[in-house]
Amino acid sequence: MPEGHTLHRLAKRHQKLFARRPVRVSSPQGRFADAAAVLDGRVLTRAEAHGKHLFHTFGRDEVVHVHLGLYGTFDEAELPVEPPRGQLRLRLEGDTHYADLRGPTACELLTRAEALAIRDRLGPDPLRRDFDPERVWTRISKSTSPLATLLMDQKVISGVGNVYRAELLFRHNLDPQTTGKALDRGTWDAMAADLVLLMKDGVRKGRIDTVRPEDDPRRKGFAARKDRHGGEVYVYRRAGMPCHLCGTEVRTATHQARNLFWCPTCQAS
């Protein structure tokens, strides 16, 4: 599932390509056809992201809410448009580019109030200007759940997925099973600041890079290991491989139906 930086990159791109001008809206697949007919030719006011959710606002009260889920993609290309291929849920056409949405978990037309209700259920987003780490700390510090659970709970903090979870815990030498109540405030403050920097870097680069320059594995004779998103990582998807810092074999386990990765030496409890 795409992590928060991917959605913010999409929102920034759509804001640049389509916002503040009329947009052609269609649904070749037909599942969004009625809503597309309402929006076709309207001005896209704003495109923004909150966590793993996209919101495209048209006029004063029409908001297209998109959640890509596991299989959704939102791709773009320059005009002229090509004939629709596959199950194309939504197509946006601007002056110079068009964007195609396929396979989302959600693509729905909401009122502004309904969109706000979704956002109110989400935790603070490290990539938004209104990010409030104090609000996240309030939830974490009272919880007996492990950090591995809390960091992936979108009601606690939005936009963090499996990669950022694994890498953030490693960078702060935390056992994934450490409970929220056991985390000290100074460590959380450092984690929150680090997460903002990491995710902003992800928006800028379009990939997740978490390895500090001084920890480059090539300096220690280890082969560089990039994850499937093209970024250099410490532990994510590196099960059975040596830790960049200590050489211990990286471990993996299933945690709430997701794979968890950690170094048992660097992240000892």
N, C-alpha and C positions, 0 to 999 in steps of 0.2 A: 504494500500500500504506500502511495507517495507520502512523504513526510511534509511538514509544514512549509519548508523552504520552497518546495516545488509549487505549492498552491500560490504562494506570494509571488513567485516568478511569473506564473500565469496571470495573476491579477495585474501586475505591473505591465506586462506585455499587452494585455487586453486594454488596459487604461490608455496606453500609448497609441495603439492601433485603431481602437474603435470608439473611445469615449468622446463625448461632447459633439457628436454628429449622428445623423440618422444611420441606422444599421438595418440591413436586410436580415430577417430572421425566418428560418424555415426548419422543418423537421421531416427530412426525406423518409425516415422510418415510419413516421406517422404517430408515434406515441406521445409527442409533444406538439402535435399539429394545432390543436385549439389554442394553446397558449402562444405559439409562434405567430398565429394569425393576429392575435391581439397586439403583439409587440412589433410586427413587421413594419419597418419604416419609421419607428420611434427613435428618439435620441437616447443613446446609452449615456446615462448621467455619470455613473461611477462603477468601476470594477474593483473589488477588494476581497481580501481573504481573512478568515479568522480560523486559526488552526488548520484543519484539513477540509475546510468548507470554503467554497467560492460564492460570492454574492455579486450579481450584476443588476444594478438598479436602473430602471427605465422610468423617466418622468418622476412623479412624486410618490407613487405608491405601488409600483410593480417591480418585484424583485425576483430574478431567476436564481434559485438556490441549487448549487451543484455539489455533490459529494462523489468523488471519483471511485471510492471504495478500492477493492483489490484489482479490478480489471479495467477501470475507466481510463480513457486517454483524451486529451484535448490538444489536438495538433493544428498547426497553422501553415499557410503557404501564401505566396503572392498570387494576386489575380493574374490571369482569369481563372475562374473556378473550374475544377474538373467535375465530371459527372459523379454523383454520389456512389460510393462503394460500401458494401456491407451494411451493417445495422447502424446507420447514422442518425443518432437521436436529435442532434441540434447542429445547425450551421449558422454562423454569424458571418455576414459579408460587409466589409467596410469599403473605404475608398481605394485601398491598395492591397489589402490582405483579406483572407477569410480563415475562419477557425472551425474545426469539426470536432464534435464531441461524440465519443462512442463508449458504450458499456458502463455508464456511471451507475452507482448505487442509487443516487437520487438526482433528478432533474425536474424541478417543479417551479411553478409560478406562484409566488406568495405575495401577500401584502407586506408593507414595511413592518407592521406590527408583528406579523407571523415570523418574518425573518429575524426580528429583534428577539423574539421568544427563543429561537434556536440559539442565538448568540448568548443569551442570558444563561443558558444551560451549560455553556462551555467555560472552561477555566481560562485564566489570562494567557495571552499569546505572546511569547518572547519577541516576536517580530513586529508587534504593533506598538505604536507610540504610547498607548495606554497600559502597557504591560505593568502589572502590579505584583512584584515578587513577594510583598508582604502578605497579600491575599493567598498566594500559594503556600507560603510558610505556615499560615494559620491552619490550613488543611493538613499539611504534611506533619507538622509538629504534634498534632493531636491523634495521629493515626498509629495503630499497631500493625498496619499492613506493611509489607516490605517495600523498599524504594523501587524495586523492579516492577511492582504493581502500580504504585502511585505515579511514577513518571509516565506511564502509559495510559493513565486514566484521564481522558479528555475533559472530564469535569473538574479535575484538579489543575491541570496545565495543558494547554492546547498546542497541537502541532508536533509534539515529541513522538517519534515512532521508535521502532526497534533499533535502528542504527544509532540515533542520538542517545537513546537510553543506555545502550551498551558502552558507547564511547565516553559519555559523561561520567558514568560510574567509574570507569577505568581511570580517567584523567584525575579523579579525586580520590582514588585508592579506596573505594567503597565496595564492600561485599554487597552484591545485589539483594541479599536477604536481610540487610540492615533495616530495621523498622524506622518509620518516620519519626517516632517518638525518641529514638536513639540518636538521631541526627542533631548535631549542635548547630546553633544559629550561624556561627562564623563560617562553617563549611557550606551551609545552604547559600549564604550571601555570595561566596566564591563560585558556587555551582551556577547560580542564577546569572551572574555576570558573564561567566564562561559560556553558558548556553546561548545567551544573546549574541555574543561574538561569533560562536560557531555557526549559528543559524543564519546570521547576516552574511557570513562568508559563503554559506551554501547558496543563498539567494544570488550573490554576486557571481559565483563560479558555476552554478548549476550542478554542483556535486558536493558530497560531504567529505571534507578533508579534516581529520582530527589529530593527526600526528604532528607533534611539535618539531620544528627543524632540528633541534638537538637530539631528538629521538629517531631520526631517520634510520630505518633498519639497515640501510646500505653502509652506514658508518660502522656497524658492528658485524658486518659480514653476512647479514641475513638478506634474502631476496626481498625486494619491494613487493608488497601485496596490495593491490587495489581491489576494492569491492566491485560488484557488478555495475555500480553507478559511477565508477571511474575515480573514486576518491581513495586516498591513503588512510587506512584505519589501524587501530591498535588490536581490537579483539573481534569485532563483528565479522561473522562468517570465517573466522580463523581457527575453528576448533581443530585440535590436533597439531597445530603449528606452534612454533616457539614464540613466546612473548617477546616483543621488541625490546623490552627493558631488562628482563631477567632470564629469558630463555626457557622458562617453565612452559609446559604444554598448555595451550588455551583450552578451556573446557566449555562444554555446552550442555544444556538441559532444557526440557520443556517447562515453560512457566506460563500458566493460563493460555495454553494452546499456541504460544509463540516461543521461538527459540531464543534462549538466553545465552550470552557469551561472556566469559570473564577469565581473568588470570587468578588462580588460587593463591599465588604468592603475592603479587602486587595488590590484590584485593582481599587479603586475609581479614577475617572478622576479628 
